[in-house]
Amino acid sequence: MELALRTIKNRIPRSPLLVTRLRRVSSLDHIRPISLFSYLTLFALTILFGCAPLIPYPPTPPFSQKETAQLIAGLKEQEGRVASFQGLGKIRFKDGEQESEANLLAVGSRPLRVRLEISHPWGRPLFFVVADNKHTQAVSFVEKKVFRGEWSRLPARPFSVLALDPDSLWMVLSGGVPILPHARAASLKQHEIRLFDADEGIREIIAFFPDSRLPRSVHFPDKGITLVWSDYERSDWGLKPSGIVIMSEGHNQSAEIRYKQLHINKSVPEEIFRLAPPPGFEIVDLNPWGM
């Protein structure tokens, strides 16, 4: 290499740029080859620091029996603290591919009484419902009908999203979690508790957010209904969800409630739970044989 460079230097006029390039070529003779050990070392470091861990983190275990009992007791304790509620906001119905939005007024008090007023965004009434443990009266201003009788006999449309029993719906509208009567509770999966009846049938599945352990959803397998909570906000009565979704799987319907205001344990006038049939509306008796 050095003999070739001397020959080139003697034949070609020297210029600063050419001399610099020739020196770079000459310097290559002094580079030592990288050994196989060096290549292996670089490869190992790349795997160690540049790639994701090959061993996954262990999954979070289910709640212990003590944790399960504490979570269920906490939800029941919250239920016992709420004597009344008044909620004002929006409700978005989804029926298959169709969607509509309406205003919502929800009021409830103990002993169990609840009133729902669903009206068009510009104020025209659509559906009013007043119910307690024994009687239900629902007014459909769309059909000009008044339904009277048992809560469970309300027509599937438009009332399928009310397929919960009155007590469970009361809890949902107040921002709480309905806890059905059960024989035992167990956590078989992470962030989840299942409530079983005496025959080991699943009555209710409650899912919790991983970090806060606030309720995220509830599923009632026998009813085909799922409840979803979101956007918890702090209030005088702890954290309450401002977003509630009720999904009826069998009818492919859902209702999403977004509260702008939710007041807990404020006095509710008795007359708010009275609902007079509008003149000219058809009365539909829902009780069997008119009883």
ROLO-128312 format. One record per residue (C-alpha): residue in one letter; residue number from 1; x negated, z, y. Coordinates in pm, whole numbers, plus 50000, padded with zeros to 5 digits. Example, Ala and Ser with C-alpha at 12.3 -4.5 7.8 and 13.67 -1.06 7.14 Angstrom:
! residues 2
resn resi x z y
A 1 48770 50780 49550
S 2 48633 50714 49894
***
This chain:
! residues 291
resn resi x z y
M 1 50000 50000 50000
E 2 49720 50088 50244
L 3 49534 49754 50173
A 4 49853 49557 50246
L 5 49905 49743 50571
R 6 49546 49672 50685
T 7 49593 49300 50612
I 8 49920 49290 50807
K 9 49770 49479 51098
N 10 49477 49233 51121
R 11 49701 48922 51115
I 12 49986 49029 51342
P 13 49939 49129 51704
R 14 50000 49494 51746
S 15 50311 49606 51934
P 16 50430 49963 51980
L 17 50762 49899 51798
L 18 50598 49726 51501
V 19 50332 49992 51465
T 20 50601 50264 51456
R 21 50793 50087 51178
L 22 50475 50034 50974
R 23 50389 50400 51001
R 24 50736 50490 50871
V 25 50685 50267 50566
S 26 50342 50416 50506
S 27 50483 50768 50525
L 28 50709 50699 50224
D 29 50404 50720 50000
H 30 50382 51093 50065
I 31 50745 51177 49964
R 32 50755 51361 49637
P 33 51031 51269 49393
I 34 51318 51523 49354
S 35 51303 51685 49014
L 36 51594 51704 48769
F 37 51609 52079 48826
S 38 51671 52022 49198
Y 39 51956 51783 49127
L 40 52119 52036 48893
T 41 52079 52311 49150
L 42 52250 52103 49421
F 43 52533 52014 49184
A 44 52590 52378 49091
L 45 52598 52487 49455
T 46 52850 52213 49535
I 47 53079 52330 49256
L 48 53041 52694 49356
F 49 53103 52664 49730
G 50 53283 52333 49778
C 51 53562 52346 49521
A 52 53864 52566 49457
P 53 53827 52849 49206
L 54 53875 52733 48850
I 55 54033 53066 48747
P 56 54382 53113 48905
Y 57 54486 53444 49057
P 58 54699 53656 48822
P 59 55074 53630 48895
T 60 55250 53914 49071
P 61 55413 54140 48809
P 62 55786 54218 48817
F 63 55907 54532 48992
S 64 55857 54852 48798
Q 65 56165 55044 48688
K 66 56105 55292 48970
E 67 56073 55013 49230
T 68 56387 54846 49092
A 69 56587 55167 49121
Q 70 56459 55226 49476
L 71 56548 54873 49593
I 72 56902 54891 49452
A 73 56951 55241 49596
G 74 56833 55115 49937
L 75 57084 54830 49937
K 76 57366 55066 49840
E 77 57263 55314 50107
Q 78 57274 55039 50368
E 79 57623 54945 50249
G 80 57743 55302 50292
R 81 57619 55320 50651
V 82 57834 55028 50774
A 83 58194 55121 50860
S 84 58281 54816 51072
F 85 58137 54493 51206
Q 86 58215 54227 51465
G 87 58036 53893 51441
L 88 58052 53591 51670
G 89 57878 53262 51605
K 90 57902 52923 51434
I 91 57992 52817 51082
R 92 57885 52484 50935
F 93 58086 52355 50639
K 94 57948 52106 50391
D 95 58184 51939 50145
G 96 57995 51686 49938
E 97 57845 51445 50191
Q 98 58074 51554 50476
E 99 57968 51816 50730
S 100 58152 51985 51014
E 101 58081 52272 51251
A 102 58322 52527 51397
N 103 58332 52852 51590
L 104 58353 53174 51389
L 105 58487 53520 51462
A 106 58446 53771 51177
V 107 58574 54129 51201
G 108 58587 54398 50935
S 109 58647 54770 50898
R 110 58681 55038 50629
P 111 58905 55094 50435
L 112 58852 54731 50349
R 113 59008 54496 50601
V 114 58871 54168 50723
R 115 58978 53898 50967
L 116 58826 53552 50999
E 117 58904 53305 51276
I 118 58763 52956 51241
S 119 58830 52726 51534
H 120 58723 52385 51658
P 121 58419 52379 51894
W 122 58653 52324 52190
G 123 58882 52610 52085
R 124 59167 52464 51876
P 125 59240 52701 51581
L 126 59172 52570 51230
F 127 59197 52859 50981
F 128 59277 53227 51022
V 129 59249 53476 50735
V 130 59347 53844 50723
A 131 59297 54042 50402
D 132 59263 54385 50249
N 133 59240 54509 49891
K 134 59604 54428 49817
H 135 59727 54154 50048
T 136 59595 53826 50183
Q 137 59741 53601 50447
A 138 59573 53273 50538
V 139 59694 53030 50802
S 140 59592 52665 50786
F 141 59661 52510 51125
V 142 59549 52175 50981
E 143 59816 52173 50708
K 144 60063 52392 50903
K 145 60092 52629 50608
V 146 60075 53007 50564
F 147 59942 53126 50228
R 148 60046 53474 50116
G 149 59949 53663 49804
E 150 59640 53744 49604
W 151 59299 53667 49747
S 152 59184 53494 49428
R 153 59476 53249 49443
L 154 59383 53086 49771
P 155 59363 52706 49722
A 156 59019 52572 49633
R 157 59008 52361 49947
P 158 58934 52467 50211
F 159 58889 52826 50089
S 160 58647 52784 49796
V 161 58361 52934 49999
L 162 58574 53252 50007
A 163 58573 53271 49627
L 164 58395 53606 49644
D 165 58612 53911 49606
P 166 58715 54066 49941
D 167 58470 54357 49913
S 168 58172 54126 49846
L 169 58273 53894 50131
W 170 58303 54196 50361
M 171 57946 54293 50276
V 172 57816 53939 50326
L 173 57982 53898 50665
S 174 57842 54233 50780
G 175 57489 54117 50690
G 176 57464 54329 50376
V 177 57411 54255 50008
P 178 57703 54304 49768
I 179 57602 54507 49463
L 180 57848 54451 49178
P 181 57924 54730 48930
H 182 57670 54713 48648
A 183 57539 54899 48345
R 184 57170 54857 48415
A 185 56923 54685 48647
A 186 56592 54531 48544
S 187 56317 54315 48697
L 188 56208 54047 48450
K 189 56044 53813 48702
Q 190 55838 53867 49015
H 191 56039 53942 49331
E 192 56367 53946 49136
I 193 56616 54200 49001
R 194 56895 54130 48754
L 195 57208 54338 48712
F 196 57358 54348 48360
D 197 57698 54456 48232
A 198 57752 54669 47921
D 199 57736 54358 47698
E 200 57401 54253 47852
G 201 57564 53968 48042
I 202 57405 53887 48379
R 203 57635 53989 48662
E 204 57404 53931 48957
I 205 57051 53804 49033
I 206 56890 53932 49353
A 207 56573 53766 49488
F 208 56351 53927 49752
F 209 56097 53796 50002
P 210 55747 53870 49862
D 211 55600 54053 50162
S 212 55891 54232 50328
R 213 56103 54285 50015
L 214 56408 54195 50219
P 215 56688 54022 50026
R 216 56643 53646 50017
S 217 56926 53533 49790
V 218 57189 53650 49543
H 219 57335 53447 49259
F 220 57659 53527 49075
P 221 57643 53326 48748
D 222 58005 53383 48644
K 223 58138 53267 48983
G 224 57890 52985 49043
I 225 57819 53120 49392
T 226 57482 53168 49561
L 227 57417 53355 49885
V 228 57107 53295 50097
W 229 56983 53508 50390
S 230 56735 53401 50658
D 231 56606 53475 51009
Y 232 56616 53853 51001
E 233 56632 54020 51341
R 234 56588 54385 51431
S 235 56898 54572 51547
D 236 57009 54932 51597
W 237 57092 54934 51226
G 238 56766 54790 51097
L 239 56690 54430 51011
K 240 56995 54204 50985
P 241 57003 53832 50893
S 242 57129 53596 51161
G 243 57157 53316 50904
I 244 57384 53341 50596
V 245 57467 53060 50354
I 246 57747 53075 50095
M 247 57722 52800 49831
S 248 57997 52721 49581
E 249 57838 52517 49303
G 250 58156 52421 49121
H 251 58317 52263 49428
N 252 57993 52130 49583
Q 253 58076 52316 49901
S 254 57879 52545 50128
A 255 57923 52736 50450
E 256 57632 52833 50675
I 257 57697 53116 50919
R 258 57480 53157 51229
Y 259 57559 53470 51423
K 260 57492 53482 51796
Q 261 57614 53842 51808
L 262 57664 54095 51530
H 263 57779 54445 51625
I 264 57784 54724 51367
N 265 58005 55035 51370
K 266 58192 54959 51689
S 267 58561 55052 51707
V 268 58804 54781 51596
P 269 59169 54781 51718
E 270 59429 54804 51440
E 271 59629 54511 51574
I 272 59346 54268 51508
F 273 59435 54281 51138
R 274 59790 54165 51199
L 275 59868 53797 51165
A 276 60212 53661 51250
P 277 60304 53323 51098
P 278 60323 53052 51366
P 279 60675 52908 51416
G 280 60759 52612 51195
F 281 60478 52668 50943
E 282 60555 52643 50571
I 283 60522 52972 50381
V 284 60342 52934 50046
D 285 60373 53230 49808
L 286 60058 53265 49598
N 287 60177 53550 49376
P 288 60293 53452 49025
W 289 60673 53422 48990
G 290 60704 53518 49356
M 291 60601 53876 49289
***
